[in-house]
């Protein structure tokens, strides 16, 4: 899962500059009962890879594999895992793999942590780890690539050989390695120490020690600690309080104090609350309503807030959020991995 | 081929381009062909007319049928067919097709009927004969003037291509150290020749575009990139998420791949990265490669930062830019670390830009994370200007949580006051109490400006924890925002839910549980209903014993410890 709202905003902004919203409903004239437009969303996701003639399609090539993960997760949670062809999906993922085991965002792109994690998640969802062994470079090589990105002195993880460090990469590494059963390849304790150093005075976590608390980064830190089995390091009450303060009057959640609500935070804030057992500290009904009113029920897809242009990123996290809120008709989502619980059960046996 | 010695009619030459007369030159005794052809307006018409002229009997045959033609014409037509047929055969086999007697017979007929021996082989057809132009129109439909113009352009293009080839060959010869055969000197390509070639190439590109609609990439056209073989993008067959690139971007990327493979670091590569970044600033690979070029070429880091500033202002949501800046500073720092003036100057420049870009997007997470990192890197804790700058931002928008967060870092990560290894949430004895009081006062003053703004409340709490002060030390202040609690809907006054929340904590700290419960109940019932679940949990905590509290509450334990001391 790639909680990089800022990077995805480029994706979003490009959409906005090239198209205008098709939303026919305005937020003020909402009908009493909002429904989840499942089939519209499925069609929207299926149509994504056929938009090759659109300008912003190539602008976001560096997110291609990540985009596939977001789309596939949404489809699985909507109960339509077959909507993207399995064989082609596997072929595409494997075509992004490099000799060193890592995956790039698209064929020909350099290997990077984020796309490698997406690749592992996709292969897990479509149950293709065998293909990784027989036709790809194998799990061990992938694990080796990820492990090579850890700074053994500080415990942090870089995104690629160039060394940009970010707690997202740490979480990504734990996520992928645990799915591959190779968490032992890295120094978990050192990494955990680093997360602890990112804890802030307000109870939250930032991208690096001293950086402002941010919901996306909080998710990565809390999820990483969960995978490492070190949740006791979290100041649950303080963090829970900070997270519950993310809900604003309209029902949506924001990422930081005094910022706008955004559907993707329905995932990061909510899953963080789930991991520390405090989801009842927000108003679930209001949040559900907010997510549903951010849909495009005509063409499918979900946007960051009602009235804006949709994109696959917000579609994924909106649906994941609804699943966590026990919205009827959705597959249960795993709050740590942002993948179907059934996949996690199959892969990790729990 | 007519046998030698026979008086063969001179083959009628097909009309030259100069003449456009439509009168047939043959005066045949045959029956009149269909109506005299009119003046041809297009090249297709002209060629069709020529074609028909070389087959004088064909028009009549089509009109009337072979059996209806006079005997002479029938013979003429048959001879024509044989002539055209044998003309296609290789010379050697022609004579063996017909015996000498038959050949004589044919040629006697040919002479009598004035057939035209040579003619156009194939019937001119629209689209196929001349092809289509860049707009998809049949070139055959051009007027004769326009066609001639096109023809002239094609000749011009060919001439340029020939000269260009000569140039390229000379470049190759120079590379290999060839020596000119006549002068005995080594071949060198002069500046003048390069300039001429550049002009030639742009002319060629223009002509190609005009004639065929072919767009020559700027890089393929440029002399500078002559020696590089671009590596085009390979998409696997039927890729699930295939990408169609605009031509200019595709070309630039193919050249990037080529130079990255050979690990070339040069000014032209640097320019190439800039070109690609302008088209797609989020492409992480190209930033990596740019940094490698910067370091390999020893480019002045301040110059690169100046360039980067422009890109940053144009791309506010971009990660790569800030990581690139991080790398540049890491690289630059050792060169100025021992010079306090240079350090101060650099810090000032950086701050100047950070202020400028933050004015565009006051809460930009990348910029703020970079700024907090920079404070540590350049040791800016004592820099008054930095503190002033943050205060100014808070003055402009008291709700800017990023600025508050940065202030905390600036003040409390100062090595003068910070015990190494202490977490942000831990009390630190090294922090002087005057500092704690100053910061608490600062936060309180800002609370007055917007009591419901969360940031200064969080800040104040954080400071109290850091300084090991009990929350109760600010009770008087907090109570200013809550009035007549529990005295009825009309009477109750709550200017800040955060105050009410903190008040509950203060009462709990002092073990005044009833008062604490009242605060929490009113929050859940009226003042902050959306967080009802949380307030109810807090109420439950009041009644639970300390040991049942959730783990990890180091802070509250510390406070209790102090309160007890």
Interface residues (C-beta under 8 A of the other chain):
Chain A: X4 X6 X7 X9 X10 X13 X48 X49 X52 X53 X55 X57 X58 X59 X60 X61 X62 X64 X67 X68 X84 X85 X88 X89 X91 X92 X95 X106 X107 X108 X109 X110 X112 X159 X160 X161 X162 X163 X164 X196 X197 X199 X200 X201 X202 X203 X206 X207 X208 X210 X211 X212 X213 X214 X232 X233 X234 X235 X236 X237 X238 X240 X241 X242 X244 X245 X247 X249 X251 X256 X257 X258 X259 X278 X280 X281 X282 X283 X286
Chain B: X233 X234 X235 X236 X238 X239 X240 X241 X242 X243 X244 X245 X246 X249 X257 X280 X282 X283 X284 X285 X287 X288 X291 X315 X317 X318 X319 X323 X326 X327 X363 X365 X366 X368 X369 X372 X373 X376 X399 X400 X401 X402 X405 X406 X408 X409 X412 X413 X423 X424 X425 X453 X454 X455 X458 X459 X461 X462 X463 X465 X466 X529 X530 X531 X532 X533 X534 X537 X550 X551 X552 X553 X554 X555 X556
